[in-house]
């Protein structure tokens, strides 16, 4: 709809107010899918800041409250949004999931699925750097495994940080099968760069 061009003319606080007025954070998921398809067709593209505000308003509450796998509508909306705005999405959503205490099993599975299926290589690197910025936990090992499963070439500094983190954390994960698989994956995928 032509009215959506207003999204390009709002300040972040105005956009938050508009999202709140439209109740986008609680709108039915089928509408969320349609709204995200409209966002993809919007020209010019949303600014980074506007996309970050929308990522927070549309998805943050839904993702953090997951107690079972996301519905196909929510997954379609997430995939659609990520296809164009993966960087702001990762900055907002992944950061929030990483800071969430507790197991967060569904959130972790969702992050793995997005890394494996949706994110561009530069966004996968962003997820990796975000994971390495927080204390490593058993919950985060599958996310690292998903990143390695993409077999992307990592910048040397990011690979060095990954290897250093794994080395430093080895004593804490001495009995972890997931950690052992992760180290094996690093040695397999990056064998020419890891001495």
C-alpha positions as CSV (number, residue, x, y, z in Angstrom):
1,X,0.0,0.0,0.0
2,X,1.3,3.5,-0.8
3,X,0.6,4.5,2.8
4,X,3.6,2.4,3.9
5,X,6.0,5.0,2.4
6,X,5.5,6.8,5.7
7,X,7.8,4.3,7.2
8,X,10.7,5.9,5.4
9,X,9.8,9.4,6.8
10,X,9.5,8.5,10.5
11,X,12.1,9.1,13.2
12,X,12.8,6.0,15.3
13,X,10.6,7.2,18.1
14,X,7.8,8.1,15.7
15,X,8.1,4.6,14.1
16,X,7.9,3.0,17.6
17,X,4.7,5.1,18.2
18,X,3.2,4.0,14.9
19,X,4.0,0.3,15.6
20,X,2.4,0.7,19.0
21,X,-0.7,2.4,17.6
22,X,-1.1,-0.3,14.9
23,X,-0.4,-3.0,17.6
24,X,2.1,-4.7,15.3
25,X,3.8,-6.6,18.2
26,X,0.5,-8.5,18.8
27,X,-1.1,-8.6,15.4
28,X,-2.2,-12.0,14.1
29,X,0.6,-13.9,12.4
30,X,-1.1,-14.2,9.0
31,X,-1.2,-10.4,8.9
32,X,2.5,-10.3,10.0
33,X,3.4,-12.4,6.9
34,X,1.5,-10.0,4.6
35,X,3.0,-6.9,6.3
36,X,6.6,-8.3,5.8
37,X,5.8,-9.0,2.1
38,X,4.8,-5.3,1.8
39,X,8.1,-4.3,3.5
40,X,10.0,-6.2,0.8
41,X,8.3,-4.3,-1.9
42,X,8.9,-0.9,-0.3
43,X,11.0,1.5,-2.2
44,X,13.4,2.9,-1.3
45,X,14.5,0.3,1.2
46,X,14.1,1.0,4.9
47,X,17.0,2.6,6.7
48,X,19.0,0.4,9.0
49,X,17.5,2.2,12.0
50,X,14.0,1.8,10.8
51,X,14.5,-1.9,10.0
52,X,15.9,-2.4,13.5
53,X,12.9,-0.7,15.1
54,X,10.6,-2.9,13.0
55,X,12.5,-6.0,13.8
56,X,12.1,-5.3,17.5
57,X,8.4,-4.3,17.2
58,X,7.4,-7.2,15.0
59,X,9.4,-10.1,16.3
60,X,11.1,-9.5,19.7
61,X,8.2,-10.3,22.0
62,X,7.1,-13.2,19.8
63,X,10.6,-14.8,19.7
64,X,11.4,-14.4,23.3
65,X,8.1,-15.9,24.4
66,X,8.4,-19.1,22.2
67,X,7.8,-22.3,24.2
68,X,7.3,-24.5,21.2
69,X,8.5,-24.3,17.6
70,X,7.4,-21.2,15.7
71,X,4.3,-21.5,13.6
72,X,4.7,-21.6,9.8
73,X,3.3,-18.1,9.6
74,X,5.8,-16.7,12.1
75,X,8.6,-18.6,10.3
76,X,7.5,-17.2,6.9
77,X,7.5,-13.7,8.3
78,X,10.9,-14.1,9.9
79,X,12.4,-15.6,6.7
80,X,10.8,-12.8,4.6
81,X,12.1,-10.0,6.8
82,X,15.6,-11.6,7.1
83,X,15.9,-11.9,3.3
84,X,16.2,-8.1,3.1
85,X,17.1,-6.8,6.5
86,X,19.2,-9.6,8.1
87,X,21.8,-7.2,9.6
88,X,19.4,-5.1,11.7
89,X,17.4,-8.3,12.5
90,X,20.6,-9.9,13.9
91,X,21.6,-6.9,15.9
92,X,18.2,-6.7,17.6
93,X,16.9,-10.3,17.9
94,X,20.1,-12.4,18.2
95,X,21.5,-10.0,20.8
96,X,18.3,-10.2,22.8
97,X,18.2,-14.0,22.6
98,X,21.9,-14.3,23.7
99,X,21.2,-12.1,26.7
100,X,18.2,-14.0,27.8
101,X,18.9,-16.2,30.8
102,X,18.0,-19.8,31.0
103,X,17.8,-22.6,28.5
104,X,15.8,-20.9,25.7
105,X,15.7,-24.2,23.7
106,X,13.2,-22.9,21.1
107,X,15.0,-19.6,20.7
108,X,18.3,-21.5,20.1
109,X,16.6,-23.9,17.6
110,X,15.2,-20.8,15.8
111,X,18.6,-19.1,15.7
112,X,20.2,-22.3,14.3
113,X,17.5,-22.6,11.6
114,X,17.9,-18.9,10.6
115,X,21.7,-19.3,10.4
116,X,21.4,-22.5,8.3
117,X,18.5,-21.4,6.0
118,X,18.1,-17.6,5.8
119,X,21.1,-15.4,6.7
120,X,23.5,-14.0,4.2
121,X,27.2,-14.8,4.8
122,X,28.0,-11.3,6.4
123,X,25.1,-11.8,8.8
124,X,26.3,-15.3,9.7
125,X,29.6,-13.7,10.6
126,X,27.7,-11.1,12.7
127,X,25.9,-13.9,14.6
128,X,29.3,-15.6,15.3
129,X,30.8,-12.4,16.6
130,X,27.8,-11.8,18.8
131,X,28.0,-15.3,20.2
132,X,31.7,-14.9,20.9
133,X,31.0,-11.7,22.8
134,X,29.0,-13.4,25.5
135,X,30.2,-16.2,27.9
136,X,29.9,-19.5,26.1
137,X,27.3,-21.9,27.4
138,X,25.9,-25.3,26.4
139,X,22.9,-23.5,24.9
140,X,25.1,-21.6,22.4
141,X,27.1,-24.5,21.1
142,X,24.4,-25.6,18.6
143,X,24.4,-22.0,17.2
144,X,28.2,-22.2,16.7
145,X,27.7,-25.6,15.1
146,X,25.1,-24.1,12.7
147,X,27.6,-21.3,11.8
148,X,30.3,-23.9,11.0
149,X,27.8,-26.0,9.0
150,X,27.6,-23.1,6.5
151,X,31.3,-23.6,5.8
152,X,31.7,-19.9,5.0
153,X,35.2,-18.5,4.8
154,X,35.6,-16.4,8.0
155,X,37.9,-13.4,8.3
156,X,41.1,-14.4,10.0
157,X,40.5,-12.3,13.1
158,X,37.1,-13.9,13.6
159,X,38.4,-17.4,13.2
160,X,41.3,-16.6,15.6
161,X,38.7,-15.4,18.2
162,X,36.6,-18.6,17.7
163,X,39.7,-20.8,18.2
164,X,40.9,-18.8,21.2
165,X,37.4,-18.9,22.8
166,X,37.2,-22.7,22.3
167,X,40.7,-23.2,23.7
168,X,40.0,-21.0,26.8
169,X,36.6,-22.7,27.4
170,X,37.9,-26.3,27.1
171,X,38.1,-27.1,30.8
172,X,34.5,-26.0,31.4
173,X,33.2,-28.3,28.6
174,X,35.4,-31.3,29.4
175,X,32.4,-33.6,29.5
176,X,30.4,-32.0,26.7
177,X,29.7,-34.0,23.6
178,X,28.4,-30.9,21.8
179,X,31.7,-29.1,22.5
180,X,33.7,-32.1,21.2
181,X,31.7,-32.1,18.0
182,X,32.2,-28.3,17.7
183,X,36.0,-28.6,18.0
184,X,36.0,-31.5,15.5
185,X,34.0,-29.3,13.0
186,X,36.4,-26.4,13.4
187,X,39.4,-28.7,12.7
188,X,37.6,-30.2,9.7
189,X,36.2,-27.0,8.1
190,X,39.3,-24.8,8.8
191,X,42.1,-27.4,8.9
192,X,44.3,-25.3,6.6
193,X,44.1,-22.3,8.8
194,X,44.2,-23.9,12.3
195,X,47.6,-25.0,13.5
